[in-house]
Amino acid sequence: MKKKISIKDIARELNVSISTVSKALNDSGEISKEITERIKAFAKLHNYRPNSIALSLKNKKSKTVGVIIPEIAHDFFSTVVSGIASVAEEKGYNIVTCFSNELFEQEVKNIETLMQTGIDGFIVALSKGSEAKKDYHHLREILNQELSLVLIDRVAQDIYCDKVIVDDAMASYRAVNHLIQAGYHRIGLLTVPNYISVANLRTQGYKNALSDAQIPIDESLILAVEDVHSDTIISEFFDKCKFDALLCNNEFLAVRAVREAHDRNIKIPQELGIITFADGSLAKYSYPKLTAIDQHGAEIGKKAMELLVESIENTNQDRNFRTEIIKTSLQIRESTR
């Protein structure tokens, strides 16, 4: 294995002091541009990497952040993590990703464990369990320990920290409008329980779009599914209700609706239009390919990591918290007219 080059090695090879090398690598104005460029070129040529442990001891920062997400099965959360990772690498941070598996207890355990390792901050998407309980004491503990926190996607409004969300209500509104303009009028909603913040917003957008189009809201066409992997409840919904379009809260619900339609010889999109939230692999490679609301998960991740780094490195105690809203876009495919 090739030996790692150190600051001492660079100083010896270029016949300059260790202090000069350190200052040049940190862009100190005390060192001339010519010498700085020569030192950086040599360091790059020999793949020099700073000692992260030594840096963390010097700066009293671990340069490591924790990412807590509900699950990895959704392509959406995978793309969020990829966005976080890209900015983390650019800014010189490491990330540790944990999954709550939608459980409140696991979310709390993940945070407590990472806090013991000297983590600098957290990016968290709340689990269903946390939102159901409305118990956010573990998030308040992060803030009480003066650690940085950014909430993403599923957020708690009464936790005062930076947040990155999408325009869920407007996304739902635009999707229903698209269905109406395509000639669908009995539009159903397959969603998850309204204690999940994004579900509540999406239901509001759905209802507002129907009201603005002067289409009566039929509560029987709204199905909140606790277990998105359940086949029976979707089948019963098709048995009991008459609809010509569906807006689905996620890809799992959409794919189950597509399968149910196929089993009943219902033609998509002629007899049933379907739009899903999250433009992941299931939407892109389903048959037919699904019209989908792209939440731009990578952009959410990038913005969340940028806010977290800003919070960690900002010494201004009066820094104002921000809520960044990422705009969604509708990817029109084969499941709508």
Helices and strands as residue ranges (DSSP letters): H 7-14, H 18-25, H 33-45, H 52-59, E 64-69, H 75-91, E 94-99, H 104-115, E 121-124, H 128-133, H 137-144, E 148-152, E 162-166, H 168-181, E 187-191, H 197-212, G 219-221, E 222-224, H 232-240, E 245-248, H 251-263, E 273-277, H 281-285, E 291-294, H 297-313, E 323-326, E 329-331
